[in-house]
Amino acid sequence: MRRVGALCMIAWSIQAGGGAESLYKNDFESAKQGEVPDEFLVLNGDFKVQSEDGNSYLEVPGAPLEAFGVMFGPSEQEGIAVSARIHGVARGRRMPTFAVGLNGVAGYRLRVSPAKRSIELYKSDEVVASVPYRWKEDRWLWLRLEVRKGAGSDWMILGKVWLDGSPEPAVETISWKEVEEPFAGRPSVWGSPFSGKPIRFDDFQVTRLEG
């Protein structure tokens, strides 16, 4: 059951970046069932708002077995973070993959790849960093990705992954240094339902990084 009232908003604020300036958020509670919010740009996939046990979320079905994505929020170059809760289920040895992204289709993605037992950072279609990770299926998982200006001409691509209900990690789960100036682009979420089961997405938030 969804956390309600002030406690819900306080918990969400803490997990999604504390007091940072919010540029966009959507928990789908006011969205029309069976549709996609008007401000979303569906790149591929039959995304629809669904609900269960009083919680509304965006869902992509378990078929066909392709890569699906949807974009939302403002188009930015750097200094922002995107976060979302994502839920997937395995079927035997078949497992989904899912991600959050920044800087458009050819930008950066923080992807959980359960079959590889890893968390990966992508730049466009190329894996640029990877760390080991044991996925727990049928659990909501938080993903947070940020693009931050580093020293000199560098940028830092930073990702965190943690179980819903657990504290946000104090340090990044994965990171990568970018030496090419990022292009501006919209945030996104992605899912590939290789298990044949739907993937659920909830609590989208885009924030301006402090400092």
C-alpha positions in Angstrom: 0.0 0.0 0.0 1.3 3.5 -0.9 2.5 5.7 1.9 0.0 8.5 2.3 -0.2 12.1 3.2 2.6 14.1 4.6 4.7 11.1 5.5 4.7 9.9 1.9 5.8 13.3 0.6 8.6 13.6 3.3 9.9 10.1 2.6 9.8 10.7 -1.2 11.7 14.0 -0.8 14.4 12.4 1.3 14.9 9.4 -1.1 14.7 11.5 -4.3 17.2 14.2 -3.3 16.3 16.0 -0.2 15.7 19.7 -0.5 17.0 20.0 -4.1 14.9 22.1 -6.6 12.2 19.9 -8.2 11.9 20.3 -12.0 9.4 17.5 -12.5 7.6 14.8 -10.5 4.8 12.3 -11.2 3.5 9.5 -9.0 0.6 8.8 -11.4 -2.1 9.1 -8.7 -3.9 11.7 -10.7 -3.2 10.1 -14.1 -6.0 8.5 -16.2 -6.0 4.7 -16.0 -5.1 2.9 -19.2 -3.4 6.0 -20.7 -0.1 7.8 -20.7 0.3 11.3 -19.4 0.1 13.9 -22.2 3.6 15.3 -21.4 5.3 11.9 -22.0 7.0 11.0 -25.3 6.7 7.3 -25.8 9.7 6.1 -27.9 8.5 2.4 -28.1 6.2 0.2 -26.1 2.5 0.1 -25.0 3.0 2.1 -21.8 -0.2 2.5 -19.7 -1.1 3.8 -16.2 -2.3 0.9 -14.1 -3.0 0.4 -10.4 -2.9 -2.3 -7.7 -3.6 -2.1 -4.0 -4.2 1.6 -4.2 -0.9 2.4 -5.9 -0.9 3.8 -9.5 2.1 3.4 -11.7 3.2 3.3 -15.3 3.5 -0.2 -16.8 4.8 -1.8 -19.9 3.5 -5.3 -20.8 5.5 -8.5 -20.9 5.4 -8.8 -24.6 6.9 -8.3 -27.1 10.4 -8.9 -25.8 12.0 -5.6 -26.9 13.5 -2.5 -25.4 10.9 0.1 -24.5 11.3 3.7 -23.4 9.5 6.8 -22.6 10.8 10.4 -22.1 9.5 13.1 -19.7 10.5 16.3 -17.9 12.7 19.2 -19.1 15.5 19.0 -21.7 18.8 19.8 -19.8 22.5 19.3 -20.3 24.0 18.9 -16.8 23.4 19.6 -13.2 20.3 17.5 -12.8 19.3 14.1 -11.5 16.5 11.7 -12.4 15.1 9.1 -10.0 12.3 6.5 -10.2 11.1 3.3 -8.5 11.0 0.3 -10.8 9.6 -3.2 -10.3 10.3 -6.4 -12.2 9.7 -10.1 -12.0 11.7 -13.1 -13.2 10.5 -16.2 -14.9 12.9 -19.0 -14.2 16.2 -17.8 -15.6 14.6 -15.2 -17.7 14.9 -11.7 -16.2 14.1 -8.2 -17.2 16.4 -5.2 -17.6 15.4 -1.7 -16.7 17.0 1.8 -16.5 16.7 5.5 -16.0 18.3 7.9 -18.4 19.4 11.5 -18.9 20.4 13.7 -21.9 18.0 12.1 -24.4 18.1 8.9 -26.4 21.8 9.0 -27.1 22.7 10.2 -23.6 23.3 8.2 -20.4 21.5 5.3 -18.8 21.8 3.6 -15.4 20.7 0.0 -16.1 20.0 -2.9 -13.8 20.9 -6.1 -15.7 19.9 -9.0 -13.4 20.9 -11.8 -15.8 24.5 -10.3 -15.8 24.3 -9.8 -12.1 25.4 -6.2 -12.7 24.6 -2.6 -12.7 25.8 -0.8 -15.8 26.3 2.8 -17.0 25.6 3.3 -20.7 26.5 6.1 -23.0 24.1 5.7 -25.9 24.4 1.9 -26.7 27.9 1.4 -25.2 28.6 0.1 -21.7 31.1 2.5 -20.1 31.1 1.1 -16.5 29.8 -1.9 -14.7 29.7 -3.2 -11.1 28.5 -6.5 -9.6 24.9 -6.6 -8.3 22.5 -9.3 -7.0 19.0 -8.3 -7.9 16.0 -9.2 -5.7 13.0 -9.9 -7.9 9.5 -8.8 -7.2 10.8 -5.8 -5.1 10.5 -2.1 -5.9 14.0 -0.7 -6.6 15.1 2.9 -6.6 17.3 4.1 -9.4 18.9 7.6 -9.4 21.2 9.0 -12.1 22.9 12.4 -12.2 25.1 14.3 -14.6 27.3 16.8 -12.8 30.0 19.2 -14.0 33.4 18.0 -12.7 36.8 19.6 -12.6 38.1 21.4 -15.7 36.5 20.0 -18.8 35.2 16.8 -17.2 31.7 15.7 -16.2 30.7 13.0 -13.7 28.0 10.5 -14.5 26.8 9.1 -11.1 24.3 6.3 -10.3 22.7 4.9 -7.2 20.5 1.8 -6.8 18.8 0.7 -3.6 15.8 -1.2 -2.4 12.6 0.7 -1.7 12.2 1.1 2.1 16.0 1.1 2.6 18.1 4.3 3.1 19.5 5.9 0.0 23.3 5.1 -0.2 25.6 7.8 1.0 28.0 7.2 -1.9 27.4 6.3 -5.6 26.8 2.7 -6.6 28.6 3.3 -9.9 30.3 6.3 -11.6 32.1 7.3 -14.8 34.0 10.4 -15.9 32.9 11.9 -19.2 35.4 14.0 -21.2 33.0 15.0 -24.0 30.5 17.8 -23.4 27.0 16.2 -22.9 24.1 17.1 -25.3 20.9 18.5 -23.8 18.1 16.0 -23.7 15.1 14.8 -21.7 15.1 12.2 -18.9 13.7 8.8 -19.6 13.0 5.3 -18.2 13.6 2.0 -20.1 12.6 -1.6 -19.7 13.0 -4.9 -21.6 10.6 -7.5 -20.3 12.7 -10.6 -21.2 10.9 -12.6 -18.5 7.6 -12.1 -20.3 6.3 -10.2 -17.2 5.2 -6.5 -17.1 7.7 -3.9 -15.7 6.3 -1.2 -13.5 7.6 2.4 -13.1 6.6 4.9 -10.4 7.6 8.1 -8.5 9.4 9.9 -11.3 11.3 12.9 -10.2 13.8 15.3 -11.9 15.7 17.7 -9.6 18.3 20.4 -10.0 21.5 19.5 -8.3 22.7 21.8 -5.5 26.2 23.3 -5.6 
